[in-house]
């Protein structure tokens, strides 16, 4: 079963599964693909408008840092997603060594039994095993494979892939040519937002050398984000900054990708799935970015030719991020921030709504907040809005001026209709 969304953003199911994106004339509405590092993040992606999610089991996925999913959790995740018309793609995109292949057929067969919609694969051996042990599950070729031309894309299709995830290095003009010269049933997926890797399609050994952790098996320590100095052979122990001002330099620190204002150009190039990076990011990150891109896709679909409203673009500023760039899509390069590795954090989550009790909304504190502060509220299916934290009470129903303790429960007297799971954000 496949899914789309109507003009209000609500999910609509296509029982035939023949074409999962809505079509209008010669336009095709792209799929919004969100990351899910664990069940909390999966629920956030579904709640805030994803058409599909990608996740990993405990092995074979390129992100070892998140909790990922046990088999029982994966089954529950697939059930939850399918109840909402959301597709599930499981990453099997590490480069497994011989000893890791023994248990792979059983895992692939399990994914098929669990109802997984697609497997994301970078290794040719794994691609062949998936065809044998999970023949009913779509096979998507991962960005790790480094697909940068139509010949490689077509070869993957000939090997049984229904989708290729293009390398981040491919400009839109070249994607157009890939689309023209590949079978129309082969879907093209590309990243639309998130962290960029300084190495070619993530094929990096720097983490192996620096930390003994294999980036190609999901264990990257991200040494490209570390601070570096030069030393001179005759003066061991004396460090020299690589930039003229002091403080060291982050010579490999790539900027983050943001293409939210260029979604029509990506769709016109033939990209049918827009992928958000971030399985290691927080549930709030998943919710905020997914909600912003959901609004953007729906806006462009309903208003072709109009520029993206500023308030949707500004939502991407309300998460932790490095300096943004359009990556390689327009023929340049993503740029770097060599003088720091810190994230920009303009907003922080003050609380998460736990539900309503009579006249009160119950909040769980995430960061300290005060009575009288203005909060920016994000909740599913609605535009963000601001409100004042006017009357606050602790669990003993005593009036309080502040919520200073982590995870404390606070009652907020308000007539506002807040949904459970809504995020209250404060600009800092």
Residue pairs with C-beta under 8 A, 6 or more apart in sequence:
1 13
1 14
1 15
1 17
1 82
1 85
2 13
2 14
2 16
2 17
2 18
2 19
2 20
2 87
3 11
3 12
3 13
3 14
3 20
3 51
3 85
3 86
3 87
4 11
4 12
4 14
4 20
4 21
4 22
4 29
4 51
5 11
5 12
5 22
5 29
5 49
5 51
5 294
5 298
6 12
7 298
7 301
7 302
9 49
9 294
9 295
9 298
9 381
10 381
11 84
11 85
11 86
12 85
13 85
14 20
20 31
20 51
20 87
21 28
21 29
21 30
21 31
21 272
22 28
22 29
22 301
23 29
24 301
27 267
27 301
27 304
28 267
28 272
29 267
29 297
29 301
30 263
30 266
30 267
30 271
30 272
30 273
30 274
30 297
31 51
31 52
31 87
31 272
31 273
31 274
32 49
32 50
32 51
32 52
32 274
32 276
32 290
32 293
32 294
32 297
33 50
33 51
33 52
33 53
33 54
33 89
33 189
33 273
33 274
33 275
33 276
34 45
34 48
34 50
34 52
34 53
34 54
34 276
34 286
34 289
34 290
35 41
35 45
35 53
35 54
35 55
35 276
35 277
35 278
35 279
35 281
35 286
36 42
36 45
36 53
36 54
36 55
36 77
36 279
36 286
37 55
37 63
37 65
37 66
37 67
37 68
37 278
37 279
37 280
37 281
38 66
38 67
38 68
38 69
38 73
39 69
39 73
39 76
39 77
40 283
41 66
41 279
41 281
41 282
41 283
41 286
42 53
42 55
42 77
42 80
42 81
43 80
43 283
43 421
44 283
44 284
44 286
44 287
44 290
44 421
45 53
45 86
45 286
45 287
45 290
46 53
46 80
46 81
46 84
46 86
47 287
47 380
47 421
48 286
48 287
48 288
48 290
48 291
48 294
48 380
49 290
49 291
49 293
49 294
49 295
49 380
49 381
50 86
50 290
50 294
51 86
51 87
52 86
52 87
52 88
52 89
52 117
52 273
53 77
53 81
53 86
53 87
53 88
53 89
54 88
54 89
54 90
54 91
54 120
54 275
54 279
55 61
55 68
55 69
55 74
55 77
55 88
55 89
55 90
55 91
55 279
56 62
56 63
56 66
56 68
56 69
56 90
56 91
56 218
56 279
57 68
57 69
57 70
57 71
57 74
57 90
57 107
57 111
58 68
58 69
58 70
59 100
59 103
59 107
60 91
60 92
60 93
60 94
60 96
60 100
60 104
60 107
60 126
61 68
61 90
61 91
61 92
61 93
61 94
61 218
61 279
62 91
62 93
62 94
62 142
62 144
62 202
62 216
62 217
62 218
63 91
63 218
63 279
63 280
64 217
64 218
64 219
65 280
66 279
66 280
69 77
71 110
71 114
74 90
74 111
74 114
74 116
75 114
77 88
78 88
78 114
78 115
78 116
79 115
81 87
81 88
82 88
82 115
87 117
87 118
88 115
88 116
88 117
88 118
89 116
89 117
89 118
89 119
89 120
89 138
89 140
90 111
90 116
90 118
90 119
90 120
91 119
91 120
91 142
92 104
92 107
92 108
92 119
92 120
92 121
92 126
92 130
93 120
93 121
93 122
93 123
93 142
93 144
94 100
94 122
94 123
94 216
94 217
94 218
95 122
95 123
95 144
95 216
95 217
96 104
96 123
96 125
96 126
96 217
97 217
100 217
101 125
101 129
104 126
104 129
105 129
105 132
105 133
106 133
108 119
108 129
108 130
108 133
108 134
108 137
109 133
109 134
111 119
111 134
111 137
112 133
112 134
112 135
112 136
112 137
116 134
116 137
117 137
117 138
118 137
118 138
118 139
118 140
118 162
118 163
119 130
119 134
119 137
119 138
119 139
119 140
120 140
120 141
120 142
120 165
121 127
121 130
121 139
121 140
121 141
121 142
121 161
122 141
122 142
122 143
122 144
122 145
124 159
127 139
127 141
127 159
127 160
127 161
128 159
130 137
130 139
131 139
131 160
138 162
138 163
139 160
139 161
139 162
139 163
140 161
140 162
140 163
140 164
140 165
140 189
141 147
141 156
141 161
141 163
141 164
141 165
142 165
143 165
143 166
143 167
143 168
143 191
143 201
143 202
144 201
144 202
144 203
144 216
145 152
145 156
145 164
145 165
145 167
145 201
146 152
146 167
146 200
146 201
146 203
147 153
147 156
147 164
147 165
147 166
147 167
147 170
148 166
148 167
148 169
148 170
148 174
149 174
149 178
150 177
150 178
150 180
150 181
150 182
152 164
153 164
153 166
153 178
153 182
153 186
153 188
154 181
154 182
154 183
154 186
156 164
156 186
157 164
157 182
157 183
157 186
161 186
162 185
162 186
162 187
163 186
163 187
163 188
163 189
163 273
164 186
164 187
164 188
164 189
165 189
165 190
165 275
166 175
166 178
166 188
166 189
166 190
166 271
167 200
167 201
168 190
168 191
168 196
168 197
168 201
168 257
168 327
168 328
169 200
169 201
169 328
170 178
170 190
170 328
171 328
171 329
171 330
171 331
172 265
172 266
172 269
172 329
172 330
173 269
173 331
175 188
175 190
175 269
175 270
175 271
176 268
176 269
176 270
178 188
178 270
179 188
179 269
179 270
180 270
182 188
187 272
187 273
188 270
188 271
188 272
188 273
189 271
189 272
189 273
189 274
189 275
190 266
190 271
190 273
190 274
190 275
191 257
191 275
191 276
191 277
191 327
192 257
192 259
192 260
192 263
192 266
192 274
192 275
192 276
192 293
193 256
193 257
193 258
193 259
193 260
193 276
193 277
193 278
193 289
193 293
193 316
194 256
194 257
194 276
194 277
194 278
194 281
194 289
195 254
195 256
195 257
195 277
195 278
195 322
196 254
196 255
196 256
196 257
196 325
196 327
196 334
197 204
197 224
197 254
198 204
198 224
198 252
198 253
198 254
198 336
199 206
199 215
199 224
202 215
202 216
203 216
204 215
204 216
204 220
204 224
205 215
206 215
206 223
206 224
206 252
207 213
207 214
207 215
207 219
207 220
207 221
207 222
207 223
208 214
208 215
210 221
210 223
210 226
211 221
211 223
213 219
213 220
213 221
223 252
224 252
224 253
224 254
225 250
225 252
225 253
225 341
226 250
226 341
227 248
227 249
227 250
227 341
228 242
228 248
228 249
228 250
228 251
228 252
229 239
229 240
229 241
229 242
229 248
229 249
230 239
230 240
230 241
230 242
231 237
231 238
231 239
231 240
232 238
232 240
239 248
241 247
241 248
241 249
242 248
242 249
242 251
242 338
243 249
243 338
243 339
245 339
247 339
249 338
249 339
250 336
250 337
250 338
250 339
250 340
250 341
251 336
251 338
252 336
253 322
253 336
253 337
253 338
253 340
253 341
254 322
254 334
254 335
254 336
255 322
255 323
255 324
255 325
255 334
255 335
255 336
255 337
256 321
256 322
256 323
256 324
256 325
257 277
257 324
257 325
257 326
257 327
257 334
258 316
258 321
258 324
258 325
258 326
259 266
259 274
259 326
259 327
259 329
260 292
260 293
260 296
260 308
260 312
260 313
260 316
261 296
261 307
261 308
261 313
262 326
262 329
263 274
263 293
263 296
263 297
263 300
263 308
264 300
264 304
265 329
266 274
266 329
267 300
274 293
274 297
276 286
276 289
276 290
276 293
278 285
278 286
278 289
284 319
284 349
284 423
285 319
285 320
287 378
287 423
288 315
288 316
288 318
288 319
288 378
288 423
289 315
289 316
289 319
291 315
291 378
291 380
292 312
292 315
292 316
295 312
295 315
295 383
296 308
296 312
299 306
299 308
299 309
299 312
300 306
300 308
311 383
311 384
315 384
316 324
317 344
317 346
317 347
318 346
318 347
318 376
318 378
318 425
319 347
320 343
320 344
320 345
321 343
321 344
322 337
322 341
322 343
322 344
323 335
323 337
323 344
325 334
325 335
326 332
326 334
327 334
328 334
345 428
346 427
346 428
347 376
347 425
347 426
347 427
347 428
348 366
348 367
348 425
348 426
348 428
349 366
349 367
349 423
349 424
349 425
350 365
350 366
350 367
350 368
350 369
350 373
350 375
350 403
350 424
350 425
350 426
351 363
351 364
351 365
351 366
351 369
351 375
351 403
351 410
351 423
351 424
352 363
352 364
352 366
352 421
352 422
352 423
352 424
353 361
353 362
353 363
353 379
353 418
353 419
353 420
353 421
353 422
353 423
353 424
354 362
354 363
354 364
354 409
354 420
355 361
355 362
355 420
356 362
356 418
357 411
359 413
359 414
359 415
360 393
360 411
360 412
360 413
360 414
361 411
361 412
361 414
361 416
361 418
362 409
362 410
362 411
362 412
363 403
363 409
363 410
363 411
363 412
363 424
364 407
364 408
364 409
364 410
365 403
365 405
365 406
365 407
365 408
365 409
365 410
366 406
366 407
367 426
368 402
368 403
368 404
369 375
369 389
369 402
369 403
369 424
369 426
370 389
370 401
370 402
370 403
371 389
371 390
371 391
371 392
371 400
371 401
371 402
372 388
372 389
372 390
373 388
373 389
373 426
374 386
374 387
374 388
374 389
374 426
375 386
375 387
375 388
375 389
375 424
375 425
375 426
376 384
376 385
376 386
376 424
376 425
376 426
376 427
377 384
377 385
377 386
377 387
377 416
377 418
377 422
377 423
377 424
377 425
378 384
378 422
378 423
378 425
379 418
379 419
379 421
379 422
379 423
380 419
380 421
380 422
387 414
387 416
389 412
390 412
390 413
390 414
391 399
391 412
391 413
391 414
392 399
392 400
392 401
392 403
392 410
392 411
392 412
392 413
393 399
393 400
393 410
393 411
393 412
393 413
394 400
394 408
394 409
394 410
394 411
395 408
395 409
395 411
397 411
400 410
403 410
